[in-house]
Amino acid sequence: MFRRLSSSLPKDPKFPADLEKLGYYINEKDQIRSIAHPDEEFNFFISKNERVREMQREAFDTCIRSELSARFEASGLNITRLPLNVGLSDPHVPILTSSNLATAKRLIVYFGESMQDLGIFAHRIIAQDSIASGSALDFVHAIQSRESNAGTAIVIANLGQLVWYRRGQRAMTITSWNALPRKTGVSNPMRIDAVKNRVPGNGSTKEHVKSVFEEVLVKLARQDAMIDLIGLGEGAEEAVGYLDQNWKHWESKVRAICVGVGFVWRVQDDIHNEKFIDFWGKRARAYLIHSVPVETPLAGRQELSCNCFSSGESAFTECIMPRSHQSMLAFFQLVNDMPGYFEAELDIPQDEDDMSRVVRWETGIRAESPRAA
């Protein structure tokens, strides 16, 4: 029997985490383009070797994370480590919180997907459109640009970076973990230890959502602050599931909810608290994968138990936020400005493809509302 020594196997490919050395630059439109061919975007398929492509992408993504880190800080967002009060080298998951968290009377909290880096909505939009539009930057700036949001704080959770890399002393996504250096170019990725490579209280998306609510929102924010919540994909499921189980504590604090949904989700299977069901039907919106313009009413209330609208995104869940966050923020502002506001049930025709027959949504006002702002 023959065997090859590791020294004879192909070496693990390496790429510098430097945008210029990778052959790219950021142009005046905030787009990442090829230095050699300025009209060309990031080229993932540089090789038929999957490991080569994977390592180049990780180096490219590292550059993006570094660029965004500086921009988030300049926009008034700070890193908060979970669990609270742990050291920089201790196992922790970073989230983004605005500097006015402790004093703001209003909070906007975002729970994203479980495969993205902190503050990143969609790498495909970063590569195609701009760094700001594919990340939380445009979202944050949209909140900060509204005069009525002067006292609004922002919390951006991190459901993606839940693996702790001990040697690098940092949290990362499964994608980044698989891109860590290996002995050879054909070696298997390192095994993830269920204890050593997990962060206490944040070992899963469910635990992380609970940690954000019970550590950040309870201990760091004003107790009388009102909360507007956005959930995307798995972040939506976990946040809704948590609120359903703990609604007695949060019913006086949560004012409105928007979720981005790119899959079949029967909400009634996850919501059992009658008071939360009532709130959900009147103060929640779902934005669905659909090619028609953003905020066009769609069928889906039977499955999602709330009014449904087009996100303006026709293919990818991760692109829902960049396409529809302005509409979500406008909805939050509407609820904030109109005490007693509730969403009247939409009248949607059976044939939702015949958009000319869609009846425009209407709002309703309750004469008396225990949740009036």
C-alpha positions in Angstrom: 0.0 0.0 0.0 1.3 3.4 -0.9 0.7 6.7 0.9 1.8 10.2 0.2 3.7 12.1 2.8 2.2 15.5 3.7 5.3 17.2 2.4 4.4 16.0 -1.1 0.8 17.3 -0.9 -0.1 20.7 -2.3 0.4 23.6 0.1 -2.5 25.4 1.5 -3.0 28.5 -0.6 -2.4 31.9 1.0 -3.7 35.4 0.0 -2.8 38.7 1.6 -5.6 40.5 3.5 -4.8 43.6 1.5 -7.3 45.0 -1.1 -4.6 46.4 -3.3 -2.4 43.3 -3.2 -5.5 41.3 -4.1 -5.9 43.5 -7.2 -8.8 45.7 -6.1 -9.6 49.2 -4.9 -12.6 51.3 -3.7 -13.7 53.8 -6.3 -15.5 57.1 -5.8 -18.9 55.4 -5.8 -17.9 53.2 -2.9 -17.7 50.2 -5.2 -14.9 47.6 -5.0 -13.5 47.1 -8.5 -10.5 45.5 -10.2 -7.4 47.7 -10.5 -6.6 46.1 -13.9 -10.2 46.3 -15.2 -12.1 49.1 -13.3 -15.4 47.9 -14.7 -15.1 44.4 -13.3 -16.3 43.3 -9.8 -14.7 40.9 -7.5 -13.9 37.6 -9.3 -14.6 34.6 -7.1 -13.9 32.0 -9.8 -10.2 32.6 -10.1 -9.4 28.9 -10.0 -11.1 25.5 -10.5 -9.6 24.6 -7.1 -12.3 25.2 -4.4 -9.8 25.8 -1.7 -8.0 28.5 -3.7 -11.4 30.3 -4.2 -12.3 29.9 -0.6 -9.0 31.4 0.7 -9.1 34.3 -1.8 -12.7 35.1 -0.7 -11.7 35.0 3.0 -8.8 37.4 2.4 -11.2 39.7 0.5 -13.8 39.5 3.2 -11.2 40.3 5.9 -10.5 43.6 4.0 -14.2 44.4 4.0 -14.5 43.7 7.7 -11.5 45.9 8.5 -13.0 48.8 6.3 -16.4 48.5 7.9 -15.0 48.4 11.5 -13.5 51.9 11.0 -16.7 53.2 9.3 -19.0 51.9 12.1 -16.8 53.5 14.7 -16.9 56.8 12.8 -20.7 56.5 12.7 -21.0 56.3 16.4 -21.3 52.5 16.8 -19.2 50.7 19.4 -18.3 47.1 19.9 -20.0 45.6 22.9 -18.8 42.1 24.0 -21.1 39.4 25.2 -21.1 38.1 27.9 -20.8 41.6 29.4 -17.6 42.6 31.3 -15.4 40.0 29.8 -11.8 40.8 28.7 -10.8 41.3 25.1 -8.9 38.0 25.0 -11.7 36.1 26.7 -14.3 34.2 24.7 -16.9 36.7 23.5 -19.2 37.6 20.7 -19.1 41.2 19.5 -22.2 43.2 18.7 -22.6 46.8 17.6 -24.3 49.4 19.9 -24.6 53.1 19.5 -23.0 55.4 22.0 -26.3 56.7 23.2 -27.7 53.3 24.3 -27.8 54.1 28.0 -29.8 57.3 27.5 -32.0 56.8 24.4 -35.8 56.6 24.8 -36.1 54.6 21.7 -34.2 51.6 20.4 -34.0 49.9 17.0 -32.7 46.4 17.3 -31.6 44.2 14.4 -31.3 40.4 14.4 -29.8 39.2 11.1 -28.9 35.9 9.5 -26.7 33.2 11.0 -24.1 33.1 8.3 -23.1 36.8 8.0 -20.3 38.7 9.6 -21.2 41.5 12.1 -22.8 44.5 10.4 -22.9 42.8 6.9 -26.2 42.3 5.2 -25.1 40.8 1.8 -21.6 40.3 0.4 -23.1 40.0 -3.0 -24.5 43.6 -2.8 -21.2 44.9 -1.4 -19.4 43.3 -4.4 -22.0 44.5 -6.9 -23.3 47.9 -5.6 -21.3 49.5 -2.7 -19.9 48.7 0.7 -22.4 51.0 2.4 -25.5 49.5 0.7 -24.5 45.9 1.3 -23.7 46.5 5.0 -25.6 48.1 7.9 -24.0 51.5 7.1 -26.8 52.8 4.9 -29.3 51.4 7.4 -27.6 53.2 10.3 -27.3 56.4 8.4 -30.9 56.3 7.4 -31.9 56.1 11.1 -29.5 58.9 12.1 -30.6 61.2 9.2 -34.2 61.3 10.5 -34.6 64.4 12.7 -37.2 62.5 14.8 -34.6 59.8 15.5 -32.2 62.1 17.4 -32.8 60.2 20.6 -32.8 56.7 19.0 -30.2 54.1 19.8 -29.2 51.2 17.6 -28.3 47.6 18.5 -27.0 45.2 15.8 -26.8 41.6 17.0 -24.4 39.0 15.7 -25.9 35.6 14.9 -23.2 34.7 12.5 -19.9 34.9 14.5 -20.6 32.4 17.2 -17.5 30.2 16.8 -14.6 31.2 19.1 -11.1 30.9 17.5 -8.8 30.5 20.5 -5.5 31.1 18.8 -6.7 34.3 17.1 -8.8 35.3 20.2 -11.8 36.3 18.1 -15.3 35.1 17.2 -16.0 34.1 13.6 -18.5 32.6 11.2 -18.4 28.9 10.1 -17.2 30.3 6.7 -14.2 32.0 8.3 -13.5 28.9 10.4 -13.3 26.7 7.3 -10.9 29.2 5.8 -8.3 29.0 8.6 -4.9 27.7 7.6 -4.5 24.0 7.2 -1.5 21.7 7.1 -2.0 21.1 3.4 -4.3 22.3 0.6 -6.3 19.0 0.9 -6.5 18.7 4.7 -9.8 18.7 6.5 -10.8 21.8 8.5 -10.2 21.9 12.2 -12.8 20.3 14.4 -15.1 22.6 16.4 -15.0 21.7 20.1 -18.5 22.1 21.6 -17.0 23.8 24.7 -13.6 25.3 23.9 -14.8 26.9 20.6 -18.1 28.3 21.9 -18.9 31.4 23.9 -20.7 31.0 27.3 -24.3 32.1 26.9 -23.9 32.6 23.1 -23.2 29.1 21.9 -26.2 29.1 19.5 -28.4 31.6 17.7 -31.1 31.0 20.3 -28.7 31.7 23.2 -27.4 34.8 21.5 -30.8 36.3 20.9 -31.6 35.7 24.6 -28.3 37.3 25.6 -29.0 40.4 23.6 -32.4 40.8 25.2 -31.5 40.0 28.8 -28.0 41.4 28.9 -27.9 44.4 26.5 -31.5 45.6 26.5 -32.1 44.9 30.2 -28.8 46.0 31.7 -27.4 48.6 29.3 -30.5 50.4 28.0 -33.1 52.6 29.7 -35.8 50.5 31.2 -38.5 52.9 29.8 -37.0 52.8 26.3 -39.4 51.7 23.6 -38.1 49.0 21.1 -38.6 48.6 17.4 -37.3 45.2 16.3 -36.2 43.9 12.9 -35.5 40.2 12.3 -34.2 38.6 9.1 -34.3 34.9 8.3 -33.2 32.9 11.3 -32.9 36.1 13.3 -36.6 36.7 12.8 -37.5 33.2 13.9 -35.4 33.3 17.1 -36.5 36.8 18.1 -40.1 36.0 17.6 -39.8 32.7 19.5 -38.1 34.4 22.4 -40.7 37.2 22.6 -43.5 34.6 22.5 -42.0 32.9 25.6 -41.2 36.1 27.5 -43.9 38.5 26.3 -45.1 39.3 29.8 -41.8 41.2 30.4 -41.5 42.8 27.0 -45.1 43.7 26.1 -44.8 47.2 27.6 -41.5 47.8 25.8 -41.7 46.4 22.2 -43.6 48.9 20.0 -43.4 47.3 16.5 -41.7 44.5 14.6 -40.6 43.9 11.0 -39.4 40.6 9.7 -37.7 39.7 6.4 -38.8 36.3 5.2 -37.4 34.3 2.3 -38.8 30.9 3.2 -42.1 29.2 4.1 -42.7 30.0 7.8 -45.9 29.2 9.5 -45.8 31.7 12.4 -48.7 30.2 14.2 -46.6 27.1 14.8 -44.1 29.3 16.8 -46.4 31.8 18.5 -48.7 30.5 21.3 -49.0 33.5 23.7 -52.4 35.0 23.0 -51.4 38.5 23.9 -48.4 38.3 21.6 -50.5 36.9 18.8 -52.8 39.9 19.1 -49.9 42.3 19.1 -48.2 40.5 16.2 -51.3 40.8 14.0 -51.6 44.5 14.6 -48.0 45.8 15.0 -45.9 43.5 12.8 -45.1 43.4 9.1 -43.4 40.7 7.0 -41.4 41.6 3.9 -41.3 38.7 1.4 -39.2 37.7 -1.5 -40.9 39.2 -4.5 -39.9 41.2 -7.6 -42.7 43.8 -7.4 -41.9 47.2 -5.9 -41.2 47.5 -2.2 -44.2 47.7 0.1 -46.6 46.3 -2.5 -49.2 44.3 -0.5 -48.9 40.5 -0.9 -50.8 37.4 0.2 -49.3 35.5 3.1 -51.3 36.5 6.2 -52.6 33.0 6.5 -49.1 31.7 7.1 -47.5 34.6 8.8 -50.4 36.0 10.8 -49.6 39.6 9.9 -49.7 41.9 6.9 -47.2 41.0 4.2 -45.4 43.2 1.7 -42.9 42.8 -1.1 -39.3 43.4 -0.2 -38.4 44.4 -3.7 -35.9 41.5 -3.7 -36.7 38.6 -6.1 -34.1 36.0 -5.1 -32.0 36.2 -1.9 -33.1 36.6 1.7 -29.9 38.4 2.6 -30.8 41.2 0.1 -34.1 42.0 1.8 -32.6 44.5 4.2 -30.8 46.6 1.7 -33.9 46.8 -0.5 -36.5 47.4 2.2 -35.1 48.9 5.3 -36.3 52.4 4.4 -39.9 51.1 4.3 -39.4 49.3 7.7 -38.1 52.5 9.2 -41.1 54.5 7.8 -43.4 51.9 9.4 -41.7 52.3 12.8 -42.0 56.1 12.5 -45.7 55.8 11.7 -46.3 53.7 14.8 -44.2 56.1 16.8 -46.1 59.1 15.6 -49.6 57.7 16.0 -50.5 56.4 19.4 -53.0 53.6 19.2 -51.9 52.7 15.6 -52.6 49.2 14.3 -52.5 47.5 11.0 -55.8 46.7 9.5 -55.9 43.4 7.7 -55.1 43.7 4.0 -57.6 42.7 1.4 -55.5 40.7 -1.0 -57.0 39.0 -4.1 -56.6 35.2 -4.5 -54.5 35.7 -7.6 -51.6 37.7 -6.1 -49.8 37.7 -9.5 -52.5 40.1 -10.9 -51.0 43.1 -9.2 -53.6 45.5 -10.7 -56.2 43.9 -8.5 -54.3 44.4 -5.2 -56.3 46.6 -2.8 -54.1 49.2 -1.2 -53.5 48.7 2.6 -55.3 50.9 5.1 -54.4 51.8 8.6 -56.6 51.8 11.7 -56.6 53.6 15.0 -57.8 52.1 18.3 -59.7 54.5 20.5 -58.1 53.0 23.6 -54.7 51.3 23.6 -52.8 50.1 26.6 -49.7 50.2 24.4 -50.2 53.8 23.3 -46.8 55.5 23.0 
